[in-house]
């Protein structure tokens, strides 16, 4: 059976983290390691995580919960800590407020991993956007389609970070670049896909929603800086001409949608 490491990064997330923890505990896939990386929260986040661990252990789900609470250098540093501790075959990030759409999500992804002769480098799916109460808002507009490649990201971040399952052996050699404050996740997905291609590993599309994503976060609250940084990421991977051309298309697309 395919094994997973679910990584949840938190900081003062007591208002939203409980539904995330419950979502992981409800997964019917037994081979799950849940690593919670907390940045020394001042609210009840750590207490809620400890209660969750006790309940998970008592239920005998087979899930292994680890809680680390210490100072870090921001979200992407916390994500790198999660990678360094990961023991599952695949890594997925489900942060505070995010959830799996149903209790069979990890099992369905595991079945996809076991079909090819060689473990896929990335398994990915679609995303629904939810509000602060966990209620459905809309389907994410971008859809990746089959045979995802790093080249596809020149058209934008086609796969939400929470719907991107990376082979751990690749992820451990591809840490987040802490040079970026807002768009290191975009850069990371591109580099993981590049590494998968170098290893001759395919990417597999789940053809279903695999993550409910809480709208908001630091990218939304720092929108202009995030866009400028994402331009730098794309320029680094695709060059000036392709990046400028695609950003012109992004503007046109936005106008058309209005």
C-alpha positions as CSV (number, residue, x, y, z in Angstrom):
1,X,0.0,0.0,0.0
2,X,1.3,3.5,-0.9
3,X,2.2,5.5,2.1
4,X,1.6,9.3,2.6
5,X,3.1,12.1,4.6
6,X,0.5,14.8,5.1
7,X,2.2,18.1,6.2
8,X,0.3,20.8,8.0
9,X,2.0,24.1,8.8
10,X,0.3,26.3,11.4
11,X,0.7,29.6,13.2
12,X,-2.1,30.9,15.4
13,X,-4.6,28.8,13.5
14,X,-7.0,27.7,16.2
15,X,-9.9,29.1,14.3
16,X,-9.5,26.8,11.3
17,X,-7.2,23.9,12.1
18,X,-9.7,21.6,13.8
19,X,-11.5,20.8,10.6
20,X,-8.2,20.1,8.9
21,X,-7.1,17.7,11.6
22,X,-10.5,15.9,11.5
23,X,-10.3,15.6,7.8
24,X,-6.9,13.8,8.0
25,X,-8.1,11.6,10.9
26,X,-11.1,10.5,8.9
27,X,-9.1,9.2,6.0
28,X,-9.6,5.4,5.5
29,X,-6.1,5.0,4.2
30,X,-4.1,3.5,7.1
31,X,-0.6,4.3,5.9
32,X,-0.6,8.0,6.8
33,X,2.0,10.0,8.6
34,X,0.7,13.5,9.7
35,X,3.4,16.0,10.5
36,X,2.2,19.3,12.1
37,X,4.9,22.0,11.9
38,X,3.8,24.9,14.2
39,X,5.7,28.2,14.4
40,X,5.2,28.7,18.2
41,X,1.6,29.7,18.1
42,X,0.3,31.9,20.9
43,X,-3.3,30.6,20.7
44,X,-4.7,27.1,21.2
45,X,-3.3,25.6,18.0
46,X,-0.8,23.3,19.7
47,X,-3.2,22.2,22.4
48,X,-5.7,21.3,19.6
49,X,-3.0,19.4,17.8
50,X,-2.1,17.5,20.9
51,X,-5.7,16.6,21.6
52,X,-6.0,15.4,18.0
53,X,-2.9,13.2,18.3
54,X,-4.3,11.6,21.5
55,X,-7.7,10.9,19.8
56,X,-6.0,9.6,16.7
57,X,-3.8,7.2,18.8
58,X,-6.9,6.1,20.8
59,X,-8.9,5.3,17.6
60,X,-6.1,3.0,16.3
61,X,-6.4,4.4,12.8
62,X,-2.8,3.4,12.0
63,X,-2.0,7.1,11.5
64,X,1.2,8.4,13.0
65,X,1.0,12.0,14.2
66,X,4.1,14.1,14.9
67,X,3.9,17.7,16.3
68,X,6.8,20.1,16.1
69,X,6.4,23.6,17.6
70,X,9.4,25.9,17.3
71,X,10.4,29.2,15.7
72,X,10.9,29.2,12.0
73,X,11.8,31.6,9.2
74,X,8.4,31.7,7.6
75,X,6.0,29.3,5.9
76,X,8.4,27.9,3.4
77,X,11.0,27.2,6.0
78,X,8.3,25.3,7.9
79,X,7.5,23.3,4.8
80,X,11.1,22.4,4.3
81,X,11.1,21.1,7.9
82,X,8.2,18.9,7.0
83,X,10.0,17.5,4.0
84,X,13.1,16.7,6.0
85,X,11.0,14.6,8.5
86,X,8.8,12.9,5.9
87,X,8.8,9.1,5.8
88,X,5.9,8.4,3.4
89,X,6.3,7.7,-0.3
90,X,4.4,10.8,-1.2
91,X,4.1,14.3,0.4
92,X,1.1,16.5,0.3
93,X,0.5,19.8,2.1
94,X,-2.9,20.3,3.8
95,X,-2.6,23.5,5.8
96,X,-4.9,25.0,8.4
97,X,-8.4,25.4,7.0
98,X,-7.8,23.1,4.0
99,X,-9.4,19.6,4.0
100,X,-9.7,16.5,1.9
101,X,-13.1,16.4,0.1
102,X,-14.0,13.0,1.5
103,X,-12.6,10.1,3.6
104,X,-11.5,8.1,0.6
105,X,-9.3,10.8,-1.0
106,X,-5.9,9.3,0.0
107,X,-7.1,5.8,-0.9
108,X,-8.1,7.0,-4.3
109,X,-4.6,8.6,-4.8
110,X,-2.9,5.5,-3.5
111,X,-4.7,3.4,-6.2
112,X,-3.3,5.7,-8.9
113,X,0.2,5.3,-7.5
114,X,0.0,1.6,-7.6
115,X,-1.1,1.3,-11.2
116,X,2.1,2.2,-13.1
117,X,5.1,-0.1,-13.0
118,X,7.2,2.8,-11.7
119,X,5.9,5.2,-9.0
120,X,4.8,8.4,-10.6
121,X,6.8,11.5,-9.8
122,X,3.7,13.5,-9.2
123,X,0.0,12.7,-8.7
124,X,-2.3,15.7,-9.0
125,X,-6.0,16.6,-9.1
126,X,-8.6,19.4,-9.0
127,X,-9.4,21.8,-6.2
128,X,-12.5,23.3,-4.7
129,X,-12.3,26.7,-2.9
130,X,-14.0,27.0,0.5
131,X,-14.6,29.9,2.9
132,X,-13.5,30.4,6.5
133,X,-16.3,28.1,7.7
134,X,-15.4,25.4,5.3
135,X,-18.3,26.0,2.9
136,X,-18.0,25.5,-0.8
137,X,-17.4,28.7,-2.7
138,X,-16.5,27.6,-6.3
139,X,-14.5,25.1,-8.3
140,X,-10.9,26.4,-9.0
141,X,-10.9,27.8,-12.5
142,X,-7.7,26.3,-13.7
143,X,-7.8,22.6,-14.7
144,X,-4.5,20.8,-15.4
145,X,-5.6,18.0,-17.7
146,X,-3.6,14.9,-18.6
147,X,0.2,14.5,-18.6
148,X,1.2,17.5,-16.6
149,X,4.6,18.9,-17.4
150,X,6.7,21.6,-15.8
151,X,6.3,23.5,-19.2
152,X,2.6,23.7,-18.5
153,X,3.1,26.1,-15.6
154,X,4.1,28.9,-18.0
155,X,0.3,29.3,-18.3
156,X,-0.1,29.7,-14.6
157,X,-0.2,27.5,-11.5
158,X,-2.5,24.9,-13.0
159,X,-2.5,22.6,-9.9
160,X,-3.2,24.0,-6.5
161,X,-0.4,23.2,-4.1
162,X,-2.7,21.2,-1.9
163,X,-3.7,19.0,-4.8
164,X,0.0,18.2,-5.7
165,X,1.3,14.9,-4.4
166,X,5.1,14.8,-4.8
167,X,7.2,11.6,-4.6
168,X,9.1,12.1,-1.4
169,X,12.5,10.9,-2.8
170,X,12.3,13.8,-5.3
171,X,11.0,16.3,-2.7
172,X,13.8,15.6,-0.3
173,X,16.3,16.7,-3.0
174,X,14.1,19.7,-4.0
175,X,13.6,21.9,-1.0
176,X,11.7,25.2,-1.2
177,X,13.8,28.1,-2.3
178,X,13.7,30.6,0.6
179,X,14.8,33.4,-1.7
180,X,11.0,33.6,-2.5
181,X,8.6,34.9,0.2
182,X,5.3,34.4,-1.6
183,X,5.8,32.1,-4.7
184,X,8.2,29.5,-3.5
185,X,5.4,26.9,-3.9
186,X,5.1,27.7,-7.7
187,X,8.9,27.4,-8.1
188,X,8.9,24.2,-6.0
189,X,6.1,22.5,-8.2
190,X,8.0,23.4,-11.3
191,X,11.3,22.0,-10.0
192,X,9.7,18.8,-8.7
193,X,8.1,18.3,-12.2
194,X,11.5,18.9,-13.8
195,X,13.1,16.3,-11.5
196,X,10.4,13.8,-12.3
197,X,11.0,14.2,-16.0
198,X,14.7,13.7,-15.6
199,X,14.0,10.5,-13.7
200,X,11.7,9.3,-16.5
201,X,8.7,9.3,-14.1
202,X,5.2,10.1,-15.4
203,X,2.7,12.4,-13.9
204,X,-0.8,11.0,-13.2
205,X,-4.1,13.0,-13.1
206,X,-6.6,11.9,-10.5
207,X,-9.6,13.3,-12.6
208,X,-11.3,14.3,-9.4
209,X,-11.2,17.0,-6.6
210,X,-8.6,16.0,-4.1
211,X,-8.4,19.2,-2.0
212,X,-10.6,21.8,-0.5
213,X,-8.6,25.0,-0.3
214,X,-9.2,27.8,2.1
215,X,-9.2,31.0,0.1
216,X,-6.9,33.7,1.4
217,X,-3.5,33.4,2.9
218,X,-0.3,35.5,2.6
219,X,-0.3,35.4,-1.2
220,X,-3.8,37.0,-1.3
221,X,-2.9,39.6,1.4
222,X,0.3,40.5,-0.5
223,X,-1.2,40.3,-3.9
224,X,1.0,42.8,-5.8
225,X,4.3,41.6,-4.3
226,X,3.2,38.0,-5.0
227,X,2.6,38.8,-8.7
228,X,5.9,40.5,-9.0
229,X,7.7,37.5,-7.4
230,X,5.8,35.0,-9.6
231,X,7.0,36.9,-12.6
232,X,10.6,36.3,-11.4
233,X,9.9,32.6,-10.9
234,X,8.5,32.2,-14.4
235,X,11.2,34.3,-16.0
236,X,13.8,32.0,-14.3
237,X,12.2,28.9,-15.7
238,X,10.9,30.0,-19.1
239,X,12.8,33.1,-20.1
240,X,11.8,36.7,-20.7
241,X,9.9,36.3,-24.0
242,X,7.7,33.4,-22.9
243,X,7.0,35.0,-19.6
244,X,6.0,38.4,-21.0
245,X,3.8,36.8,-23.7
246,X,2.0,34.7,-21.1
247,X,1.4,37.6,-18.8
248,X,-0.1,39.6,-21.6
249,X,-2.5,36.6,-22.1
250,X,-3.3,36.6,-18.3
251,X,-4.5,40.2,-18.6
252,X,-6.5,39.5,-21.7
253,X,-8.1,36.4,-20.1
254,X,-9.0,38.4,-17.0
255,X,-10.7,41.0,-19.2
256,X,-12.6,38.4,-21.1
257,X,-13.9,36.8,-17.9
258,X,-15.4,40.1,-16.8
